[in-house]
Amino acid sequence: MFEKNLALVPLLDWYGALLSERQRTLLDLYYNQDLSLAEIAAEVGISRQGVREGIKKAEEEISFFEQHLHLAARAEALLLAGKRIEVDAESEETRTAVRALLEAAGLTQ
């Protein structure tokens, strides 16, 4: 059984541009649009097995990027640290500065 690894969804945002257009399309249809392998095969015009292999290879590449670059993990750690500082800050000025920092880094939710 081929199961979705939903931990890869945020990694697609970080590293999707490094994938081929075909790989991005397959992952988008599979993860973001929640299509089945058969539906993707019909949409893209390849076999179900071809879809599965393409998704698997793209997942491996995204995982490789994160294992070596750690961009998503670092962003998550920065966001959590910023949120803790924001909550613990004694002044509104500090809270505002932390929010501005997180926003400038593109880490607001």
C-alpha positions in Angstrom: 0.0 0.0 0.0 1.3 3.4 -1.0 0.6 5.8 1.9 0.8 9.6 2.0 3.5 11.1 4.1 1.8 14.3 5.2 5.0 15.6 6.8 6.2 16.3 3.2 3.4 18.8 2.6 5.3 21.8 4.2 8.5 20.6 2.5 6.8 21.0 -0.8 6.4 24.7 -0.1 10.1 25.0 0.8 11.6 22.9 -2.0 9.0 22.5 -4.7 10.7 25.0 -6.9 13.8 22.7 -7.0 11.7 19.9 -8.5 10.9 19.4 -12.2 7.6 20.8 -13.3 6.3 17.2 -13.7 7.3 16.3 -10.2 5.7 19.5 -8.8 2.5 18.6 -10.7 2.4 15.1 -9.4 2.9 16.1 -5.8 0.4 19.0 -6.1 -2.3 16.7 -7.5 -1.5 14.0 -4.9 -1.0 16.1 -1.7 -2.8 19.4 -2.3 -5.7 18.3 -4.5 -6.0 14.9 -2.9 -6.4 12.9 -6.1 -5.9 9.2 -6.2 -3.1 7.6 -8.3 -5.6 6.5 -10.9 -7.1 10.0 -11.1 -3.6 11.6 -11.5 -2.8 9.0 -14.1 -5.8 9.9 -16.2 -5.1 13.7 -15.7 -1.4 13.5 -16.6 -1.7 10.7 -19.2 0.7 8.1 -17.7 0.2 4.8 -16.0 -0.8 4.5 -12.3 2.6 2.9 -11.7 4.3 5.8 -13.4 2.5 8.2 -11.1 3.5 6.2 -8.1 7.1 6.1 -9.1 7.2 9.8 -10.0 5.7 10.7 -6.6 8.1 8.5 -4.8 11.1 10.0 -6.5 9.9 13.5 -5.9 9.3 12.7 -2.2 12.9 11.3 -2.0 14.3 14.5 -3.5 12.4 16.7 -1.1 13.5 14.7 1.8 17.1 14.8 0.6 16.9 18.6 0.4 15.5 18.9 3.9 18.1 16.4 5.3 20.9 18.5 4.0 19.5 22.1 4.2 17.2 21.9 7.2 15.3 25.0 6.0 11.9 23.9 7.1 13.2 22.7 10.5 15.0 26.0 11.1 12.0 28.0 10.1 9.8 26.1 12.5 12.3 26.5 15.4 12.5 30.2 14.7 8.7 30.6 14.6 8.4 28.7 17.9 11.1 30.8 19.6 9.5 34.0 18.3 6.1 33.0 19.6 7.6 32.1 23.0 9.3 35.5 23.1 6.1 37.3 22.1 4.1 35.6 24.8 6.8 36.2 27.5 7.6 39.8 26.5 6.8 42.3 29.1 6.3 45.3 26.8 4.0 45.7 23.8 7.0 47.3 22.0 8.9 44.0 22.3 5.9 41.9 21.2 5.4 44.2 18.2 9.1 43.9 17.3 8.9 40.1 17.4 5.8 40.0 15.3 7.5 42.3 12.7 10.6 40.1 12.7 8.6 36.9 12.1 6.6 38.7 9.4 9.8 40.0 7.7 11.2 36.4 7.7 7.9 35.2 6.1 7.1 33.1 9.2 3.7 34.3 10.2 0.8 31.9 10.4 
